[in-house]
Amino acid sequence: MSLTMHTNALSNSHLPTLFLSTNDIAAVVRARGLGPVIAGVAACIEQDFLRWGDFDKSARVANHSKDGVIELMPVSDDTTYSVKYVNGHPKNHLRHLPTVMAFGWLSRVDTGAPTLVSELTLTTAIRTAAMSCLVAKHLARPNSRTMAIIGNGAQSEFQCMGFAHVMGITHFRLFDVDAAASHKLAAHLQAAGLQATLCRDAGHACEGADIVTTVTADKTNALVIQPGMLGAGTHLNAVGGDCPGKTEIHPEVLANGRVFVEFEPQTRIEGDIQRMASDFAVTELWRVFNGTATGRSNNTEITVFDSVGFALEDYSALRYMGQAAHDLDLGQPLALIPALADPKNLFALVEDAGAGHAPALVAGVASGLQSGLSNRLGHPLSHGLTTGS
């Protein structure tokens, strides 16, 4: 095997995979502005939800522990497969780690070859805000100007900036059990020219709010929003409840409103409606978007978006970021999959480039194995293992 063939065997030139780091996604936001990026992702989500029937859909696969959850979220159409890895660990801030960390990729359905690998921690915050804004555009009263945001952690700025840009919200009422988080959010909002009011509790935050958004992280069946907190005509984005045993909304609040969901089989397990009867009526949002189901019916109705995050939204966000990276010349090629001169000769990757074979590798492995087994068994191996010559 020649050196030239060996070099080609290690080349990834025929399998271009674009890698987008957190810095690349941040560069997209800096170039275009956070509000426009959230609006752009929201537009992509709506486009893809209007193709609902084109996608092979399933609830995410979750592994739960006492500390949190780790999930895989797949979806695909006839051309592109998308998957996200994401966790949720509410105590991570004690270890100076984000509560949510994520990455994902797009692959070609016809070959399985990955075309894009990207961070999804920052992107997930953007797409979650984008979905909240998109749903509120369809369900909230159009003259809404005040929003309560309960839970002022890492997601809160994205929600607020998105609602300011997409819905024209100008005044935010803030509450978090961690007062420092609320002060952090208030400072960012004021720097952006938005009004922020610090509130003493969740009920106080809801007073006079046209839209209420909950993004708490506590992994419990909490009752953050209780009966009597929401005024007539309020739209509620319940974003924080997103896995079994983790909810935010009192069942009576759900019973007294109209509830909208992303993918009903998943939300029944993970959303706030997990505490409701299995026949509790909900409406999937793709039907509202395409006009086959009504959204808000009057200005006094309470509407609820039971948000858990669905894989199709990540697909939409990945395709938006992939196109933005192309437009802005961002990202790096990633040698993730070997592009072999002979696809059946994977061994070429580990062959000795000069000799055309790998005697040193084979002998080294065999010698190490023989030595290790001899030590463990207490006697030398005398047969059954060829070391090469």
C-alpha positions as CSV (number, residue, x, y, z in Angstrom):
1,M,0.0,0.0,0.0
2,S,1.5,3.3,-1.0
3,L,1.7,6.4,1.1
4,T,-0.6,8.2,-1.3
5,M,-3.3,5.5,-0.8
6,H,-2.8,5.6,3.0
7,T,-3.3,9.4,2.9
8,N,-6.5,9.0,0.9
9,A,-7.8,6.4,3.2
10,L,-7.6,8.9,6.1
11,S,-9.1,11.7,4.1
12,N,-12.6,12.9,4.8
13,S,-12.9,14.9,1.5
14,H,-15.8,12.8,0.2
15,L,-17.8,13.0,3.4
16,P,-18.0,16.6,4.3
17,T,-19.5,17.1,7.8
18,L,-19.9,20.6,9.0
19,F,-19.3,21.2,12.7
20,L,-20.8,24.2,14.5
21,S,-19.4,25.1,17.9
22,T,-21.1,27.2,20.6
23,N,-18.9,30.1,19.3
24,D,-20.2,29.6,15.8
25,I,-23.9,29.8,17.0
26,A,-23.0,32.8,19.1
27,A,-21.5,34.4,16.0
28,V,-24.8,33.8,14.1
29,V,-26.6,35.6,16.9
30,R,-24.1,38.5,17.0
31,A,-24.3,38.9,13.2
32,R,-28.1,38.8,13.0
33,G,-29.4,39.8,16.4
34,L,-31.0,37.5,19.0
35,G,-34.6,38.6,18.2
36,P,-34.3,38.1,14.5
37,V,-32.6,34.7,15.0
38,I,-35.5,33.6,17.3
39,A,-38.0,34.8,14.8
40,G,-36.1,33.0,12.0
41,V,-36.1,29.7,13.9
42,A,-39.8,30.2,14.7
43,A,-40.5,30.6,11.0
44,C,-38.6,27.3,10.3
45,I,-40.6,25.5,13.0
46,E,-43.9,26.7,11.6
47,Q,-42.8,25.6,8.1
48,D,-41.9,22.1,9.3
49,F,-45.1,21.7,11.5
50,L,-47.1,22.5,8.3
51,R,-45.4,19.4,6.9
52,W,-46.4,17.3,9.9
53,G,-47.5,14.3,7.9
54,D,-44.1,14.1,6.1
55,F,-42.2,13.2,9.3
56,D,-41.5,9.9,11.1
57,K,-42.3,10.9,14.7
58,S,-41.7,9.3,18.1
59,A,-41.4,10.3,21.7
60,R,-37.9,10.8,22.9
61,V,-36.0,8.1,24.6
62,A,-35.2,9.0,28.2
63,N,-32.9,7.6,30.9
64,H,-33.8,8.9,34.4
65,S,-31.7,9.1,37.5
66,K,-32.1,10.7,40.9
67,D,-30.0,13.6,39.6
68,G,-31.7,14.3,36.3
69,V,-32.5,12.9,32.9
70,I,-30.6,12.2,29.7
71,E,-32.6,12.0,26.4
72,L,-32.3,11.3,22.7
73,M,-34.8,13.0,20.4
74,P,-35.0,11.7,16.8
75,V,-37.2,12.7,13.9
76,S,-36.9,12.3,10.1
77,D,-38.5,12.9,6.8
78,D,-37.7,11.3,3.4
79,T,-34.4,13.1,3.0
80,T,-33.0,14.1,6.5
81,Y,-32.7,12.4,9.8
82,S,-32.2,14.6,12.9
83,V,-31.3,13.6,16.5
84,K,-30.5,15.5,19.6
85,Y,-28.8,14.4,22.8
86,V,-29.9,16.5,25.8
87,N,-29.8,16.3,29.6
88,G,-31.6,18.1,32.4
89,H,-29.8,18.2,35.7
90,P,-31.3,20.9,38.1
91,K,-28.4,20.7,40.5
92,N,-25.7,21.2,37.9
93,H,-25.2,24.9,38.8
94,L,-23.6,23.6,42.1
95,R,-20.9,22.1,39.9
96,H,-20.6,25.1,37.7
97,L,-22.3,23.3,34.8
98,P,-25.4,24.2,32.8
99,T,-28.7,22.6,33.8
100,V,-29.2,21.7,30.1
101,M,-26.4,20.6,27.8
102,A,-27.0,19.4,24.3
103,F,-25.6,18.5,20.8
104,G,-27.1,17.0,17.7
105,W,-26.7,16.3,14.1
106,L,-28.4,16.0,10.7
107,S,-27.8,13.0,8.4
108,R,-28.8,12.1,4.8
109,V,-31.6,9.4,4.8
110,D,-30.4,7.9,1.5
111,T,-26.9,7.1,2.8
112,G,-26.9,7.7,6.5
113,A,-24.0,10.1,6.1
114,P,-23.9,12.9,8.7
115,T,-23.9,16.4,7.1
116,L,-24.1,18.6,10.2
117,V,-22.9,18.2,13.8
118,S,-23.7,21.1,16.1
119,E,-23.8,22.2,19.7
120,L,-27.4,22.5,20.9
121,T,-27.1,24.0,24.3
122,L,-27.4,27.6,23.1
123,T,-29.5,26.6,20.1
124,T,-32.0,24.8,22.4
125,A,-32.5,27.9,24.4
126,I,-33.1,29.8,21.1
127,R,-35.5,27.2,19.7
128,T,-37.4,26.8,23.0
129,A,-38.0,30.6,23.0
130,A,-38.9,30.4,19.3
131,M,-41.6,27.8,19.9
132,S,-43.0,29.7,22.8
133,C,-43.3,32.9,20.7
134,L,-44.7,31.0,17.7
135,V,-47.5,29.4,19.8
136,A,-48.2,32.8,21.6
137,K,-48.5,34.4,18.1
138,H,-51.4,32.0,17.4
139,L,-53.0,31.8,20.9
140,A,-52.3,34.9,22.9
141,R,-54.4,38.1,22.5
142,P,-52.8,40.2,19.7
143,N,-52.6,43.3,21.9
144,S,-50.6,41.6,24.6
145,R,-47.9,43.8,26.1
146,T,-47.1,42.4,29.6
147,M,-45.6,39.0,30.3
148,A,-44.8,37.3,33.6
149,I,-41.8,35.1,33.6
150,I,-41.5,32.7,36.5
151,G,-38.1,31.0,36.7
152,N,-35.4,33.4,35.8
153,G,-32.5,31.0,35.0
154,A,-30.6,30.4,31.8
155,Q,-33.7,30.2,29.5
156,S,-35.3,33.4,30.7
157,E,-33.4,36.0,28.7
158,F,-34.1,34.1,25.5
159,Q,-37.8,33.9,26.2
160,C,-38.0,37.6,27.0
161,M,-36.0,38.8,24.1
162,G,-38.0,36.6,21.8
163,F,-41.3,37.9,23.0
164,A,-40.2,41.5,22.8
165,H,-39.2,41.0,19.2
166,V,-42.0,38.7,18.0
167,M,-44.9,39.8,20.1
168,G,-44.0,43.3,21.0
169,I,-43.9,42.6,24.8
170,T,-42.5,45.7,26.6
171,H,-43.0,44.9,30.3
172,F,-41.8,41.8,32.1
173,R,-42.8,40.8,35.6
174,L,-40.1,38.6,37.2
175,F,-40.1,36.0,39.9
176,D,-37.6,33.2,40.9
177,V,-37.0,31.5,44.2
178,D,-33.4,32.6,43.7
179,A,-33.5,36.4,43.9
180,A,-30.1,36.7,42.3
181,A,-31.4,35.1,39.1
182,S,-34.2,37.7,38.9
183,H,-31.7,40.6,39.4
184,K,-29.6,39.1,36.7
185,L,-32.5,38.9,34.3
186,A,-33.7,42.4,35.2
187,A,-30.3,43.9,34.4
188,H,-30.2,42.2,31.0
189,L,-33.7,43.4,30.2
190,Q,-33.1,47.0,31.2
191,A,-29.9,47.0,29.2
192,A,-32.1,46.0,26.2
193,G,-34.4,48.9,26.9
194,L,-37.2,46.7,28.3
195,Q,-39.1,47.3,31.5
196,A,-38.7,44.7,34.4
197,T,-40.6,44.5,37.7
198,L,-39.3,42.3,40.4
199,C,-42.1,40.4,42.1
200,R,-42.4,38.8,45.6
201,D,-44.0,35.5,44.4
202,A,-45.5,33.8,41.4
203,G,-49.0,35.1,42.1
204,H,-47.7,38.7,42.3
205,A,-45.9,38.2,39.0
206,C,-49.1,37.0,37.3
207,E,-51.0,40.2,38.2
208,G,-51.9,42.1,35.1
209,A,-50.0,39.8,32.8
210,D,-51.3,39.1,29.3
211,I,-48.9,36.1,28.9
212,V,-47.4,34.0,31.7
213,T,-44.4,31.9,31.0
214,T,-43.1,29.3,33.5
215,V,-39.5,28.0,33.0
216,T,-38.7,26.4,36.4
217,A,-36.1,23.7,36.7
218,D,-37.1,21.8,39.9
219,K,-37.6,18.2,39.2
220,T,-40.9,17.8,41.2
221,N,-44.6,17.8,40.8
222,A,-44.7,21.5,41.7
223,L,-47.8,23.8,41.7
224,V,-46.2,27.0,40.5
225,I,-49.4,28.3,38.8
226,Q,-52.5,27.7,41.0
227,P,-56.2,28.4,40.6
228,G,-57.0,32.1,40.7
229,M,-53.6,33.3,39.5
230,L,-54.5,33.8,35.8
231,G,-56.8,36.6,34.7
232,A,-59.4,36.1,32.0
233,G,-57.8,35.9,28.5
234,T,-54.3,35.0,29.8
235,H,-52.1,32.8,27.6
236,L,-49.9,30.4,29.6
237,N,-46.7,29.0,28.3
238,A,-45.8,26.1,30.6
239,V,-42.2,25.4,29.6
240,G,-40.5,23.9,32.7
241,G,-42.5,20.7,33.1
242,D,-40.9,18.3,30.6
243,C,-40.4,14.8,32.1
244,P,-42.3,12.3,34.2
245,G,-42.8,13.6,37.8
246,K,-41.8,17.2,36.8
247,T,-44.8,19.6,36.5
248,E,-45.6,23.3,37.2
249,I,-49.3,23.7,36.7
250,H,-52.2,22.9,39.1
251,P,-54.6,20.4,37.4
252,E,-57.5,22.7,38.1
253,V,-55.8,25.4,36.0
254,L,-55.5,23.0,33.1
255,A,-59.1,21.9,33.5
256,N,-60.3,25.5,33.3
257,G,-58.3,26.4,30.1
258,R,-57.8,25.0,26.6
259,V,-54.6,23.0,26.4
260,F,-52.4,22.8,23.3
261,V,-49.5,20.4,22.8
262,E,-46.7,19.5,20.4
263,F,-46.9,15.7,20.0
264,E,-49.6,14.3,22.2
265,P,-48.1,10.8,22.9
266,Q,-45.0,12.5,24.3
267,T,-46.8,15.2,26.2
268,R,-49.1,12.7,27.9
269,I,-46.0,11.2,29.5
270,E,-43.8,14.3,30.1
271,G,-46.0,17.4,30.2
272,D,-48.2,18.9,32.8
273,I,-51.1,16.9,31.5
274,Q,-49.4,13.8,32.9
275,R,-51.5,14.5,36.0
276,M,-54.8,14.6,34.0
277,A,-57.0,11.7,32.9
278,S,-55.9,9.9,29.8
279,D,-58.9,11.3,27.9
280,F,-58.3,14.9,28.9
281,A,-58.9,16.9,25.7
282,V,-55.8,18.6,24.1
283,T,-55.1,20.0,20.6
284,E,-51.9,19.3,18.7
285,L,-50.5,22.6,17.5
286,W,-49.8,21.6,13.9
287,R,-53.6,21.6,13.4
288,V,-53.8,25.2,14.7
289,F,-51.0,26.2,12.4
290,N,-52.7,24.7,9.3
291,G,-56.1,25.9,10.2
292,T,-57.8,22.6,10.8
293,A,-58.3,23.4,14.5
294,T,-59.2,26.7,16.2
295,G,-56.8,28.4,18.6
296,R,-58.2,31.1,20.9
297,S,-61.9,31.5,20.5
298,N,-62.5,34.7,22.4
299,N,-60.6,37.3,24.5
300,T,-61.6,35.9,27.9
301,E,-60.5,32.3,27.3
302,I,-57.5,31.0,29.1
303,T,-55.1,29.1,26.7
304,V,-52.3,26.9,27.8
305,F,-49.3,25.6,25.8
306,D,-48.0,22.5,27.6
307,S,-44.5,22.7,26.2
308,V,-42.1,19.7,26.6
309,G,-39.9,20.3,23.5
310,F,-40.3,18.0,20.5
311,A,-37.6,16.7,18.1
312,L,-39.1,18.4,15.1
313,E,-38.2,21.8,16.6
314,D,-34.6,20.8,16.9
315,Y,-34.6,19.6,13.3
316,S,-35.9,23.1,12.4
317,A,-33.3,24.8,14.5
318,L,-30.5,22.7,13.1
319,R,-31.5,23.5,9.5
320,Y,-31.8,27.2,10.3
321,M,-28.3,27.3,11.9
322,G,-26.8,25.2,9.1
323,Q,-28.1,27.6,6.5
324,A,-26.9,30.6,8.6
325,A,-23.5,29.1,9.0
326,H,-23.3,28.7,5.2
327,D,-24.4,32.3,4.6
328,L,-21.9,33.7,7.1
329,D,-19.1,31.3,6.3
330,L,-19.0,29.8,9.8
331,G,-18.1,26.3,11.0
332,Q,-15.3,23.8,10.5
333,P,-15.1,20.5,8.6
334,L,-15.2,17.5,10.9
335,A,-13.4,14.3,10.0
336,L,-16.1,12.2,11.7
337,I,-16.6,9.4,9.2
338,P,-13.7,7.8,7.3
339,A,-13.7,8.2,3.5
340,L,-11.9,5.2,2.3
341,A,-10.4,4.6,-1.1
342,D,-12.0,1.1,-0.8
343,P,-15.1,1.3,1.5
344,K,-14.7,-2.4,2.3
345,N,-11.1,-1.9,3.5
346,L,-11.6,-0.2,6.9
347,F,-8.4,-1.9,8.0
348,A,-6.5,0.6,5.8
349,L,-6.9,3.2,8.5
350,V,-4.6,1.3,10.9
351,E,-2.2,-0.3,8.4
352,D,1.5,0.7,8.5
353,A,1.8,3.3,5.7
354,G,5.2,2.1,4.5
355,A,5.0,-1.6,4.8
356,G,1.4,-2.1,3.6
357,H,0.5,-4.1,6.6
358,A,0.5,-3.8,10.4
359,P,2.8,-6.5,11.8
360,A,4.0,-4.2,14.7
361,L,0.4,-3.5,15.6
362,V,-0.7,-7.1,15.6
363,A,2.5,-8.3,17.4
364,G,2.1,-5.5,20.0
365,V,-1.5,-6.4,20.7
366,A,-0.7,-10.1,20.8
367,S,2.3,-9.7,23.0
368,G,0.5,-7.5,25.5
369,L,-2.4,-9.9,25.6
370,Q,-0.1,-12.9,26.1
371,S,1.8,-11.1,28.9
372,G,-1.5,-10.0,30.6
373,L,-3.0,-13.4,30.5
374,S,0.2,-15.0,31.7
375,N,0.2,-12.8,34.7
376,R,-3.4,-13.4,35.5
377,L,-3.3,-17.2,35.0
378,G,0.1,-17.7,36.7
379,H,1.7,-19.5,33.8
380,P,2.8,-18.7,30.2
381,L,0.7,-19.3,27.2
382,S,2.4,-21.7,24.9
383,H,-0.1,-22.1,22.1
384,G,-3.2,-20.8,20.5
385,L,-2.0,-17.2,19.9
386,T,-0.1,-16.1,16.8
387,T,2.1,-13.1,17.2
388,G,3.4,-12.8,13.6
389,S,7.0,-12.6,12.4
